[in-house]
Amino acid sequence: EAENLRSLNGQTALIFVNGTQVGTAVIALGRAKLELTNERGGTVPAVSAGTKVEITVGLTTILSGSF
């Protein structure tokens, strides 16, 4: 979940884990939220200390960090 993104409302955020896109989220009310689940055949990437997470809009990284 990412917050304080009001200037990007209506844009689509791409979410990456260790460089692999794991989903998208439309930014609304200044927030982007993605929930991953393994129910109904979904996949959830392995996450451990040092795993990098990045959120981009277009070609611009708007947030990044690691666990």
C-alpha atoms as a printed R data frame, in Angstrom:
   type eleno elety resid chain resno      x       y       z
1  ATOM     1    CA   GLU     A     1  0.000   0.000   0.000
2  ATOM     2    CA   ALA     A     2  1.257   3.467  -0.908
3  ATOM     3    CA   GLU     A     3 -0.245   6.737   0.326
4  ATOM     4    CA   ASN     A     4  0.060  10.487  -0.265
5  ATOM     5    CA   LEU     A     5 -0.168  10.114  -4.043
6  ATOM     6    CA   ARG     A     6 -3.024  12.553  -4.757
7  ATOM     7    CA   SER     A     7 -1.175  14.202  -7.631
8  ATOM     8    CA   LEU     A     8 -1.182  10.796  -9.381
9  ATOM     9    CA   ASN     A     9 -4.909   9.976  -8.970
10 ATOM    10    CA   GLY     A    10 -6.199   8.009 -11.957
11 ATOM    11    CA   GLN     A    11 -2.737   6.761 -12.947
12 ATOM    12    CA   THR     A    12 -1.838   3.070 -12.924
13 ATOM    13    CA   ALA     A    13  1.010   2.031 -10.643
14 ATOM    14    CA   LEU     A    14  3.124  -1.005 -11.487
15 ATOM    15    CA   ILE     A    15  4.406  -2.986  -8.503
16 ATOM    16    CA   PHE     A    16  7.670  -4.933  -8.717
17 ATOM    17    CA   VAL     A    17  9.319  -7.382  -6.306
18 ATOM    18    CA   ASN     A    18 13.013  -7.985  -7.019
19 ATOM    19    CA   GLY     A    19 12.542  -6.579 -10.518
20 ATOM    20    CA   THR     A    20  9.566  -8.778 -11.450
21 ATOM    21    CA   GLN     A    21  6.193  -7.123 -11.947
22 ATOM    22    CA   VAL     A    22  3.706  -8.719  -9.540
23 ATOM    23    CA   GLY     A    23  0.679  -6.511 -10.174
24 ATOM    24    CA   THR     A    24 -0.888  -3.152 -10.860
25 ATOM    25    CA   ALA     A    25 -3.027  -0.743  -8.879
26 ATOM    26    CA   VAL     A    26 -5.001   2.302  -9.967
27 ATOM    27    CA   ILE     A    27 -4.215   5.276  -7.745
28 ATOM    28    CA   ALA     A    28 -7.398   6.676  -6.193
29 ATOM    29    CA   LEU     A    29 -7.903   9.061  -3.293
30 ATOM    30    CA   GLY     A    30 -4.130   9.353  -3.106
31 ATOM    31    CA   ARG     A    31 -3.633   5.615  -2.470
32 ATOM    32    CA   ALA     A    32 -2.470   2.559  -4.369
33 ATOM    33    CA   LYS     A    33 -3.082  -0.859  -2.846
34 ATOM    34    CA   LEU     A    34 -2.233  -4.368  -4.026
35 ATOM    35    CA   GLU     A    35 -3.113  -7.565  -2.221
36 ATOM    36    CA   LEU     A    36 -1.575 -10.828  -3.369
37 ATOM    37    CA   THR     A    37 -3.004 -14.212  -2.428
38 ATOM    38    CA   ASN     A    38 -2.338 -17.816  -3.358
39 ATOM    39    CA   GLU     A    39 -6.038 -18.634  -3.258
40 ATOM    40    CA   ARG     A    40 -7.647 -19.665  -6.555
41 ATOM    41    CA   GLY     A    41 -4.290 -20.376  -8.165
42 ATOM    42    CA   GLY     A    42 -2.680 -16.991  -7.516
43 ATOM    43    CA   THR     A    43  1.005 -16.674  -6.748
44 ATOM    44    CA   VAL     A    44  2.829 -14.699  -4.098
45 ATOM    45    CA   PRO     A    45  6.552 -14.010  -4.513
46 ATOM    46    CA   ALA     A    46  8.945 -15.121  -1.805
47 ATOM    47    CA   VAL     A    47  9.934 -12.175   0.389
48 ATOM    48    CA   SER     A    48 12.796 -12.100   2.875
49 ATOM    49    CA   ALA     A    49 15.238  -9.601   4.345
50 ATOM    50    CA   GLY     A    50 16.723  -7.582   1.488
51 ATOM    51    CA   THR     A    51 13.877  -8.188  -0.974
52 ATOM    52    CA   LYS     A    52 13.471  -5.041  -3.088
53 ATOM    53    CA   VAL     A    53 10.022  -3.535  -3.735
54 ATOM    54    CA   GLU     A    54  9.476  -0.801  -6.308
55 ATOM    55    CA   ILE     A    55  6.404   1.107  -7.486
56 ATOM    56    CA   THR     A    56  6.472   2.940 -10.798
57 ATOM    57    CA   VAL     A    57  4.094   5.100 -12.797
58 ATOM    58    CA   GLY     A    58  5.087   5.065 -16.439
59 ATOM    59    CA   LEU     A    59  8.869   5.060 -16.507
60 ATOM    60    CA   THR     A    60  9.182   6.909 -13.188
61 ATOM    61    CA   THR     A    61  9.886   5.148  -9.887
62 ATOM    62    CA   ILE     A    62  7.672   6.794  -7.275
63 ATOM    63    CA   LEU     A    63  8.561   4.579  -4.296
64 ATOM    64    CA   SER     A    64 11.174   1.964  -3.567
65 ATOM    65    CA   GLY     A    65 12.522   0.132  -0.587
66 ATOM    66    CA   SER     A    66 13.492  -3.242   0.768
67 ATOM    67    CA   PHE     A    67 12.403  -5.582   3.517
